[in-house]
């Protein structure tokens, strides 16, 4: 075997003696396999190309649909039908309003409403409150209704500072048509109102004064819960619990003190001085002798307190009992709460509203000064009989 034979035979065993026919058969099999591979390769390439066309073609359709949805978001047409009450909260942006309307099925999509909102120059004038809307409205129609004062539910109310709980119930009853007794009954179920633990189940002092948008479909319990919720929010914002701890008081004590300040005060500037009088009298072991606490016990409102009134047997009678009463006598506002925590420096032990009609309160250190102020008040009473 020569070198040429070795390289010609891949197995190094030399050529078979005579297999020319078999060699031709092998060559034909090799050529057939190569053709099949070429056909399979072309088929795979065609399949891949078709797949890519399908994917990118579908992607183009989907991309167009996505772009069209962004440019022309789904929207209803017309003014809608039926009725639904929707609350727009204070400070709500166009997108928040849109989501609220979409959630109530007023508009078909929040994006469509936002487009209408951004086009409306009066959009920022939408007021917080409850609105009577319709379902399946176009965004433009919904926008127009929100700008129409007639669509607002007429249940806006302002609760003045210093009102007692029973007085708040009366105000709410007149506004909503819900009998005051239902509010009284709801107040006796404190576990559902969200009162803080230090309230000890009493709503007095925790019905935060201020402006409210009342749900026209709300119950007495829901409305009181809304007011207590406002108190909790405000108390957290000023860190009432932390400040009370710094002043070595329970938060409930702060509220009781604030209610006295609110009930006795005329002008906001007087509140820190009244607070100091209370601190000074309690420190000296003097009874407060506040007519407002006696009137609270009697559930009366008057500027004339008789000797018989002063005999009422109640822990709220601060002529008979020293220190603070057992709880708030009204619902104080933020200025009174702040005054309870930060009294003005001074030695005053007395104060008298010498001219209630003009909310003038004067302060005194000595009993003799107090006597002169009382004479001024009596003169005012004579000039204003029946008040």
N, C-alpha and C positions, 0 to 999 in steps of 0.2 A: 504494500500500500504506500502510495507516495503522498507527499504533503498536499497535493491538490485534492486527493480523495478525502483526507481528513477534514479540510475546510468545506468540501461539498457535502459531507455527511454530518448533519448536526449531532448525531448520537455517537459519532466516532467508531461506527461498527462496520463501515464500508457499505457499498450499495447492495441492495438485494440482487440476486443473480439475474432475474428477468421479470420485472413488474411494471412494464411500460403501460399496460392497460389500467392497472390499479393506480398508477400515478396520475393518469388522465382523469380517473374518477375523483380522486382527491382534489385535483385542481378545480373540477366543476363544482364540487361541494363548497370549496372556498369562495368561488365566484358568487354562488347563490347566497352564501351567508353575507358577503359584502353588499349585495344588492338589497337584501332584507334590512341590513343596518342603515343603508342610505335612505330606503323608503321610511323606516321608523324614525330616522332623524328628521326627515322633511315633515312627517306627520306631527312630531313633537313640536317642531318650530311653528307649524301652522296653528296648533292648539294653543301654544303660549301666546302667539300674536292675537288669536281670537280672544283669549282670556284678558289680555291687556286692554284690548279694545273695549271689551265688556265692562271691565273695572273702571277704566277712565271715562268711558261713555256714561256709565251710571253715576260716577262721581261728578261729572259735569252736570247731569240732571239734578242730582242732589245739591250740588253747590249752587246751581241757579235757584232751586227751591228755597235754600237757606237764605240766599241773598234777597230773594223776593219777599220772604217772610220778614226779614229785617227792614226792608224798605217799605213794604206794604203789610204791616202786621194785621192779623185777622181782626175784624170789627163787625159788630152788628150794624144793621141799618134801621132807621126809624126811631121813634120815640119810646119804644118799649111798651110793656103792659104790666098790670098788677102793681103791687106795692111792697116795698121792703124798706125798713129803717136802717140807715147806715150811720155810724159814728165817725166823724172826722176829728181826729185828736189834735190838740194844740201843737203847732210846729210841724205838722205833717208835710212832707215834700210831695211833689207831683208823683213820684214813683210810689211812695207809700200810699197815697190816695188811690192810685191806680190799682195797686195790689189789693187794697181793701175793697174796691168796687168789683174787681175780678172775683174775689173770694165770695162775694155776695151775689155773683152772677148778674151784676148790673151791666158791666161791659164784658166783651168777649176776651180781651187781652189787656194787660196793664200797659204794654208797649204802645198800643193804639191810643190809649188814654193819654199817655205821656206826650205823644205827638200833638194831640189836641191841646194839652195843657201848655206846652211850650209855645204854641202859636197864639195863645190867648194872653193879651197884655194885662188883663185884670186877674189873672190866675192867683197872684199873691194876695188878693183880697178875700179869698175863700176863708170863712170864719170857722173856728172849731165848733162842734156841736153835732146834733142828730139831724139827719135829713131824710125826708120822705122821697125815696127814689123809686124807679120802676125797673123791672128785670129786662135784660136783653135790649138795652139802649145803645144807640151809636155813641161813640166817645164824645162827639160834638154835642149831642143832646144831653148827655150826662154832665158835661162841662157847663152847659147853659143852665141846667137845673141847680147845680151847686152855686152858681152866681145869683140865683133868684132868691131873695130873702123870704119869699112866700113858701119855699120848699123846706125851710128850717122848722123843726118842731119847736113850738113856743114854750119850751120848758126850761128856759134859762132863769136862774134864780141866784140872788146874792144873799148869803146869810151874814148878817152883821155880827161884829165881834161883841162878846159879852152877853149873848142871848143864852138863856137857860135851855136845857134839853126839851122841856115841855113847850117852850116857845118856838123852838126849832121845828118840833112836830107840827105845831099849828101852821107855821109858814109853809112847810112842805105839803101839808094837807090842802091848803088853799091853792097852791100852785098846781098840784098833780091831780086833785080830786080824790086822792086816797084818804080815807078818814084818819084823823090824828090818832085814834085808838089803835089803828094797825101799826103805826110807827111805835107807839108805846108798847104794843105786844112784841114787836120785833126787837125792841131794846131789852126785853126780858129774856131774849134768847142770845146772849152775848157770844156764845161759842161759835156762832156763824158769822160774826161781824168782823173778825180779825183784830179784835182789841189786843193791845199789848198786855203781857202778864201783870204789869204793875197797875193796870186799870181795875183789877179785881172784879171784872164783870160789870162795871158801871160805865155808861156812855157819857155821863156828865163830864165835861172837860175835854172830851175826845172827838166831838163833832166839829171838825175844824171849820172855822168861818171862812167865807170867801165866795167866789162865783162858781157856780156849777151848771153844767149842761146835763140835765136829767133825762134819762132814757124814757121816752113816752110810754114804753111798754114795761118799764121796770117796776118791781114790787117795792114795798116799804123796806123790806130787808135788804134788797140790793142797793137802794138809795143810801141807807144808813151805812152799809158796808163801803160804799163809795166815799162817804165823808170820813169814816174812820181810816180808810186807806190813804186819804189825803193827809190826815194827821200823821200817820206812820211815815209817810214820805217826807213830810216837813221835819218831823222829829229826827229822822235819820240824816237829813241834809245839814242840820245844825248840831248834830251829835248831842242830842238832849241827854242821853244816858251818860255819856262821858263827861259832859259839863256838870251834870248833877252830881256825879261822883267826885269831881274836883271840888265842888261846893259842899261836899259831905252831906248831900241830901239824896233822898229817893226821888226818881223822876215824878212819881205821883205827888210828892210834896211840892215839887216845883210847879206842877200844874195847879195844885190847890192855891199856892201863893199867887201864881199868875192870874187865876180867876178872881181873887180878891182885888188885885191891882186893877184888873180890867173893869170890874164892877164899880170900883170907887173912882176911877180916873175920868177926867174930862178931856184933856188934851194929851197927845202922845208925849209931850215934853214933861208932863207931870208924873208919868208912870214911874221912872226911876226914883223920884222923891218919895212917892207913896210906898214904893218897895222898901226904902230906907226906914220909913216910919214903922212899918211892920217889923222889920228886923230889930229896930231899937226897942220897941215895946215888948217883943218876945224876949229879948235879951235881959230886959229889966224885970221880967215877970209880971208885966202889966197886961190886963185883958185888952183885947183889941177894941172892943166896944164898937163894932161896925154895924150900922143899921142894915146894910145889904145882906149880912148873914141872917139877921132876924127875919127880914122880908123873904129870904129864900126859904127859911123854915115854914113861913106862913103862906108861901106861894103868892105873894102880893107884890105889886109895883106901886110905890108912892114915895113922895118926898117927906111925908109927915108920918112919923113913927110915934105911937102913943106909949104911955107907960104900961098899958095893958099888953101891948105888943111885946114889950121888953120882958114880959113874964113868961113867954112861951117856953115850954119845957122841951128843949131840943139841944142836941150836941152842937148844932149850928148857931146857937145863941151865944155869941162871943161877949155878951155882957155878963153871962153867968159862968162861962168856961174860958179858961186862959188858953193861950196858944192858938194854933190854927184849927179850923173846923176839920171834921173827919174826911172831907173830900172837896173837890171843886164845887163852886156855886154857879158856874157859868162856863162858857166855852171861850177861852182867851185866844187872842190873836198873837202874831209873832212879836210885836212890840212889848206886849205884857209879859210874854215868856222870857224875852231878853232882859227886861227890867227885873224879873224875879231872880235871874242869875247874876245880874250886874247892877245892884242898887247904887244910887248916887251917894257920894259921901256927904254926911251932914248929921246934925244932932237933933233933928226934928222928932217930936213925939206926937204931934197932932197935925191934922189937916182938916179943913172944912171947905166945902163948895159954897163960897159966899155969894156966887151969882151963877146958879145952875143954867140959866137960860143962855149965858154966854160962855159956859164951861170954864168958869174962873174958879180955881182952887188955890187957897192960901195955906201956908204952913207956919207952925209955931213950935217953939221949944218949951216954953213955960206954960203953966196952967192959966196964968193971967192973960197971956197972949191968946191962948185958946178962947178965953171968955170974950175977948173983944171980937174975935172972928165969928163967934157964935151970934153975937149981937148983930153983926152985919148980915148974917144969914136970916135972922128973924125979921130984920127990916125988909129983906128981899121977899120973904114969905108974905108979909103984910102988903107989899106992893103987887104981889102976884097971887091973889087968893085962889084957892082951889087947885093949886099945883103942888 
